[in-house]
């Protein structure tokens, strides 16, 4: 597991799988409501820790379709979510900080994510 500012950010097992691709292009969700949900969840997870996310994962996602990306690890929405949590925890959207895990895949955020 990765710790940033004393909190868990993302599951290292997932990062190891993504390491195979070496580059992850982060895209902003086209659906504004999905983006809004992801942005809010990322704030909660960055403030309350990874246990909050784990509790959501224990729930039946079919009951909460808007959170399906949590179980779709390689979807664009999941990539956006993980990048968002990382950027909040690292307090940085700087292009220089492209790796969530040392030696892991390079995360390439969309240009609009790099603007403040």
HUFEN-V820347 format. One line per field, one symbol per residue. ss: DSSP state (H for helix, E for strand, - for the rest). A space follows every 10 residues. Layout:
# HUFEN-V820347
ss->???
This chain:
# HUFEN-V820347
ss->--EE--EE-- -HHHHHHH-- --EEEE---- -HHHHHHHHH HHHHHHHH-H HHHHHHHH-- HHH-HHHHHH H----HHHHH HHHHHHHHHH --------E- -----EEEE- HHH---
